[in-house]
Amino acid sequence: MNLGRVHVWERNPDAPLGGRAVCRIVPLPNLDADGARLSGGYVRVRNAAWLNEPRAGGEGVVPTPLGNARPNDAGDFLFEHGRGGPRVDSTHCAAPSTDDATSRRRASAR
């Protein structure tokens, strides 16, 4: 079964709101059978973000879809807290280089 890092409500009668949101790793029993997407009977998570990647030759940019969330090698959706960052649609990506690990990861995710 796929796991996911999610926010759940933890009850605490002493807290002003009666509890607090906490981050937990939990089973995701209702994902679609293939487990390749973060979607199921109750939700379909989609990422509509685009990156402005440099054109080959350095002239301008090519708007490129960032893509939906993908599971890790174990099939789990364990995203790090606070890794979303600022808006990327108005920022230009650096041209990839052969020793740039981030560019290789981005290219392999497509």
N, C-alpha and C positions, 0 to 999 in steps of 0.2 A: 504494500500500500504506500502511496506517495505521502510524504510529509510536507508540511509548510510552516513557515514562521508567520504567525498571525497575532493580532491583538485580541485579547479576550477580557471580559469584565470579571474582576476579582472582587467579590463582596467583602466589605469591611464596614460594619455598622458604626465604627468610631470615626470613619472618614466623612468629611462634609457632604459628599455626594452619595454616601452609602457604599463606596468602593472606589476602584480605580482601574484603568486599563493597563494591562501588563502584556508583555511580549512572551509568547510561548511557541514551542515547536510541537505541533499536533498532527495526528493523522488527518488526511483529506479523503474521507471515504466516498464522497460524492462526485469526484472528478470523472470526466469521460473515460471510457474504458481504455483508450490508447495511452492516457497519462502524459501525452506529449504537449498538451496545452493546459493552461490554467483556466479550465472551464468545465462545467458540469450542468446538472439539472437545474441549479439555482442561479448560476452566474457564468458570465463569459468575460474574462478580463482581456482587454485589448489595449495596445499602446499605439496611439495615433501620432506619436512624435516623429519628426523628421530631422535629419542632420544635413547641414550644408557641407558636403565633402568637396575637396578641390578636384577640378577636372584634370585629366591627364594633360600634361604640358603646362599646367599652372594658370590657365586662362579661365577665370571665373570659378563657379561652384556648380555642383550637381545636387539638387535636393534628393535625399535618399531616406526611405523609411527606416526607422530604427528597428522596428519589428516587435513582435509580442514576446512576452516572457517565456523563456525556455527552462526546462528542468536541468539540474546538474547531472553529472554522470550517473548518480544513484537514482535519478528520477524524481528528486525532491525539489521543492520550490523554497529555498532557504535564502531569501534576499536579506542583505544587510540593512539595518536601520540607518536612515539618514544618507543613503547612497544615491538618492534621486538627483540632487544637485539643482542648479538653476536651469532656466529655460535654455534649450539648445537650438531652437529654431532661428534665433538671431545671431548665433555664434558660428564662426567658420572653423572647421577642423583643420589641424595642421596636415600638410601633405605627408603621406605615409613614407616611412623609410624602411629599409630592410632589417634594421635592428630595433624597430619599434614594436614591442610586445603588444601594446594596446591596439595598434593597427592590425596586427595579425589576429588578435582575438575578435575584433570587430568584423574582419573579413571572413573568418571561419564561422561566425554566427549567422551569416546570411544564407 
